[in-house]
Amino acid sequence: MPAMTTMTAEYRALTLYSEPPAGCIVFPITREGFEPHLRLGEIAIVDKSDKDLVNGELYVVGVRSPMVPDGVAKHLAQVWAREYRGLDGEPFTGWWWGDLNREGRLRLSEGPMLAEGLARMIVGRVIGLYAPAVEGPKRLAGAAS
């Protein structure tokens, strides 16, 4: 089991890891929209084995794109569910993914989609922050403090 560092006094609801646990990947935060849980320049720990959709959780979502080397552009996203009525009048759950901080409007969002469609796009769930040194979370060079 990887060593965990001490939590900071600020409530952020994410565990700090000094190294990624087995089966996890690191994912650099390259844009705003996920504060206070994740900030620009920090590095998230993503559990690739945890792909079950949970309303309100943060995930890395993969979208097919010819613009990236492996053909899948990866985005940090919160997922959330809403109830709808279909044209036939029957209720269904539609899932969305987008920024955590939507503040009355959606800056980046996709949906509604069926759970099965979104589940196929999930790379893994964010479980923590990579913080290899005791002084705090790792920041990318040139990132805002």
C-alpha positions in Angstrom: 0.0 0.0 0.0 1.4 3.4 -0.9 2.4 5.9 1.8 -0.1 8.7 2.4 0.9 12.1 3.5 -0.8 14.2 6.2 -4.0 16.0 5.2 -3.9 19.8 5.0 -6.0 21.9 7.2 -8.1 22.9 4.2 -11.2 20.6 3.6 -10.9 19.3 0.1 -12.3 15.7 0.4 -9.5 14.1 -1.5 -6.7 11.9 0.0 -3.1 13.0 -0.6 -0.9 10.2 -1.9 2.9 10.3 -2.0 2.8 7.7 -4.8 0.0 6.4 -7.0 -1.6 3.2 -5.7 -1.4 0.0 -7.9 -3.8 0.3 -10.8 -4.0 4.0 -10.7 -2.7 6.7 -13.0 -1.8 10.4 -12.6 -3.7 13.1 -14.4 -2.4 16.7 -14.5 -5.0 19.4 -14.0 -4.5 21.7 -17.0 -7.5 24.0 -16.6 -9.8 25.6 -14.0 -13.3 24.5 -13.2 -12.8 21.9 -10.5 -12.0 24.1 -7.4 -11.7 23.6 -4.5 -11.2 19.9 -5.0 -8.7 20.2 -7.8 -6.7 23.2 -8.9 -4.9 24.2 -12.0 -1.3 22.7 -11.8 -2.1 19.9 -9.4 -2.0 16.2 -10.3 -5.0 13.9 -9.6 -4.8 10.2 -8.8 -7.2 8.2 -11.0 -8.3 4.7 -10.2 -8.7 2.9 -13.5 -10.6 0.0 -11.9 -13.3 2.3 -10.5 -15.6 3.0 -13.5 -19.1 2.7 -11.8 -21.1 5.9 -12.3 -21.8 7.7 -9.0 -23.8 11.0 -9.2 -21.5 13.9 -8.4 -18.2 12.2 -8.5 -15.1 13.3 -10.5 -13.8 11.1 -13.3 -11.4 11.1 -16.3 -13.5 10.7 -19.4 -12.1 9.6 -22.7 -13.5 11.0 -26.0 -12.4 9.8 -29.4 -10.3 12.4 -31.2 -8.0 12.2 -34.2 -6.1 15.2 -32.8 -4.3 13.2 -30.0 -1.6 10.5 -30.5 -3.6 7.6 -29.0 -6.9 8.7 -30.5 -8.6 9.4 -27.2 -8.7 12.9 -25.6 -9.0 12.6 -21.9 -10.9 15.2 -19.9 -11.5 15.7 -16.2 -15.2 15.8 -15.5 -17.9 15.6 -12.8 -20.8 13.3 -13.7 -24.4 14.0 -12.7 -27.8 12.4 -13.4 -31.1 14.1 -14.1 -34.6 12.6 -14.5 -36.4 13.2 -17.8 -39.5 12.1 -19.6 -39.1 10.6 -23.0 -41.4 11.3 -26.0 -43.4 8.3 -25.0 -44.0 9.9 -21.6 -41.8 7.3 -19.8 -39.2 8.5 -17.3 -35.5 7.9 -17.9 -32.3 9.0 -16.3 -30.0 11.1 -18.4 -26.3 11.5 -17.4 -24.2 14.5 -18.1 -20.5 15.2 -17.7 -18.8 18.6 -17.4 -17.0 21.0 -15.1 -17.6 20.8 -11.3 -18.0 24.6 -11.1 -20.8 25.3 -13.6 -22.0 28.5 -11.8 -25.3 28.7 -13.5 -24.0 27.8 -17.0 -22.2 24.9 -18.5 -18.7 25.7 -19.7 -17.9 22.2 -20.8 -20.7 19.6 -20.8 -21.9 16.6 -22.8 -25.3 15.0 -22.3 -27.8 13.9 -21.5 -26.7 10.3 -22.3 -27.7 6.9 -21.2 -25.6 5.4 -18.4 -24.2 2.7 -20.7 -22.9 5.3 -23.1 -21.2 7.4 -20.5 -19.8 4.3 -18.7 -18.0 3.3 -21.9 -16.2 6.6 -21.9 -15.0 6.5 -18.2 -11.2 6.0 -17.8 -11.4 6.0 -14.0 -12.6 7.8 -10.9 -10.5 10.5 -9.2 -9.6 9.3 -5.7 -7.0 11.7 -4.6 -4.1 14.1 -5.2 -0.5 13.3 -6.0 1.7 14.9 -3.3 5.1 13.3 -3.3 6.7 15.8 -0.9 5.6 16.8 2.6 5.5 20.5 1.6 2.2 20.0 -0.3 0.6 19.0 -3.6 2.9 18.9 -6.7 2.3 21.7 -9.1 3.2 21.8 -12.7 5.8 24.3 -13.8 4.3 27.7 -14.6 0.9 26.8 -13.0 -0.9 29.4 -10.9 -0.6 29.1 -7.1 
